[in-house]
Amino acid sequence: MLIRRERPEDTADIRAVTAAAFSGVEHSAPPIEPDGAPGEATLVGWLRDDAGWIPELSLVAEMDGEIVGHVVATRGDLAGRPALGLGPVSVSPSKQRAGVGSALMHAVLGAADAMDEPVVVLLGSPDYYSRFGFVPASSLGIEAPDPAWGDYFQARPLAAYEESVRGRFTYAAPFDRL
């Protein structure tokens, strides 16, 4: 498996992987376009066109020349300071539970750390994401865009993190369109 940066020719494959990964997922964003793909598939395209897009943090997993996974982290705001919002993370259903998602997570966190980003936040299962060092964001003084998210809104401090980095987090604008 190769983890690498997204290339322009990967766009359709990334959309297909994301749509397949979120199809039938109970907590998925509702379809937005006529093709019926879950909202996460459309979100990636919107993010790509947004000022918060960071090309170095849009990574794909490739196996035998086929894209089987994708992860993206985009610029968010944490009380007036830069921070990253992670997601969506997508893995082809046939490759789930085979280490693809873990490889993507380790790669994007390593890349963000190497770029001196202070913190990464996400909305997801604490049972799953704690293995990557995520903790409830509230334990770091980071407030979710929606307080109802509770401990599902998580944060991962990186090497450049400072305890003074606290307050309300806002995702890149396309997240508000879902």
C-alpha positions in Angstrom: 0.0 0.0 0.0 1.2 3.5 -0.9 0.0 6.6 0.9 0.6 9.7 -1.2 -0.8 13.2 -1.9 -3.9 13.5 -4.0 -3.3 14.3 -7.7 -5.8 16.1 -10.0 -6.5 12.9 -11.8 -7.6 11.2 -8.5 -10.7 13.4 -8.1 -13.3 10.9 -9.6 -11.7 7.9 -7.7 -11.8 9.8 -4.4 -15.4 10.7 -4.9 -16.2 7.1 -5.7 -14.4 5.8 -2.7 -16.0 8.3 -0.4 -19.5 7.6 -1.8 -19.0 3.9 -1.3 -17.5 4.3 2.2 -20.5 6.3 3.4 -23.3 4.7 1.5 -25.7 3.2 4.0 -23.9 4.6 7.0 -26.5 5.7 9.5 -24.8 9.0 10.5 -23.8 10.0 7.0 -24.7 13.4 5.6 -27.8 13.2 3.4 -27.4 13.0 -0.4 -27.0 16.5 -2.0 -26.7 15.7 -5.6 -28.9 13.8 -8.1 -26.6 10.8 -8.1 -27.6 10.0 -4.6 -24.1 9.9 -3.2 -23.8 10.7 0.5 -23.1 14.3 1.4 -19.5 13.4 2.3 -18.7 12.7 -1.3 -19.8 16.2 -2.3 -18.2 17.8 0.7 -14.7 16.7 -0.5 -15.2 18.6 -3.7 -16.5 21.7 -1.9 -13.5 21.5 0.4 -11.1 21.3 -2.6 -12.5 24.6 -3.9 -12.3 26.3 -0.5 -9.6 28.6 0.9 -9.2 26.1 3.8 -7.9 23.4 1.4 -4.3 22.3 2.2 -3.1 20.1 -0.7 -0.4 18.5 1.4 -3.1 17.1 3.7 -5.3 15.4 1.1 -3.9 11.9 1.0 -4.9 8.7 -0.8 -4.1 5.1 -0.2 -3.3 3.2 -3.3 -3.1 -0.6 -3.8 -2.1 -2.2 -7.1 -2.7 1.1 -8.8 -6.2 1.6 -7.4 -7.3 4.2 -4.9 -8.8 2.5 -1.9 -8.8 5.2 0.7 -8.7 9.0 1.2 -8.3 11.4 4.1 -8.3 15.1 4.2 -7.6 17.8 6.8 -8.6 21.4 6.1 -7.9 24.7 7.8 -10.2 25.6 10.6 -10.2 28.3 13.2 -9.8 27.8 16.9 -10.7 31.1 18.6 -8.8 33.1 16.0 -5.8 30.7 15.7 -5.2 28.1 13.0 -6.2 24.5 13.6 -7.1 21.6 11.4 -10.4 19.8 10.9 -10.0 16.2 9.8 -12.4 14.4 7.6 -13.9 12.8 5.9 -11.8 9.6 6.2 -12.9 7.1 3.5 -11.9 3.5 2.8 -13.4 1.3 0.1 -15.8 -1.2 1.8 -13.8 -4.2 0.4 -10.6 -2.8 2.1 -12.1 -1.8 5.5 -10.6 -3.5 8.5 -7.4 -4.1 6.6 -5.3 -1.3 8.0 -6.0 1.3 5.3 -7.7 3.7 7.5 -5.0 3.4 10.2 -2.3 4.0 7.6 -4.1 7.1 6.3 -4.6 8.5 9.9 -0.9 8.0 10.8 0.2 9.6 7.6 -2.1 12.7 7.8 -1.2 13.2 11.5 2.5 12.9 10.7 2.2 15.3 7.8 0.3 17.9 9.9 2.9 17.6 12.7 5.7 18.1 10.2 3.9 21.3 9.0 3.9 22.6 12.6 0.2 22.5 13.0 -0.9 22.7 16.6 -4.0 20.5 16.8 -6.3 18.4 14.7 -10.0 18.0 15.6 -12.6 15.6 14.3 -16.1 14.3 14.9 -16.1 10.5 15.3 -16.1 7.5 17.6 -14.0 7.9 20.7 -13.5 4.1 20.8 -11.9 4.2 17.4 -10.0 7.5 17.3 -8.5 7.3 20.8 -5.9 4.8 19.3 -4.5 7.8 17.4 -4.1 10.0 20.4 -7.4 11.8 20.1 -9.1 12.9 23.4 -12.4 14.6 24.0 -11.8 18.2 22.8 -13.5 19.6 25.8 -10.7 18.2 28.0 -8.3 20.6 26.2 -10.7 23.5 26.4 -11.7 23.2 22.8 -15.4 23.8 22.2 -17.3 22.0 19.5 -19.3 23.9 16.8 -22.3 21.9 18.2 -22.2 21.2 22.0 -24.5 18.2 21.4 -21.5 16.4 19.9 -20.1 15.9 23.4 -17.1 13.5 23.6 -17.5 12.6 19.9 -15.8 15.9 19.1 -12.2 15.1 19.7 -8.8 16.7 19.4 -5.3 15.5 18.9 -2.6 17.9 20.1 0.6 17.9 17.9 4.2 18.9 18.8 3.4 22.6 18.2 0.4 22.5 20.5 0.3 25.1 23.3 -2.2 24.8 26.2 -3.3 28.3 25.5 -4.9 27.1 22.3 -8.4 27.0 23.6 -11.9 28.1 22.6 -14.5 27.4 20.0 -13.5 25.6 16.8 -15.0 26.4 13.4 -14.6 24.0 10.5 -13.8 25.2 6.9 -16.9 26.9 5.4 -18.1 23.9 3.3 -18.9 21.9 6.4 -21.7 24.4 7.1 -23.4 23.5 3.7 -24.2 19.9 4.9 
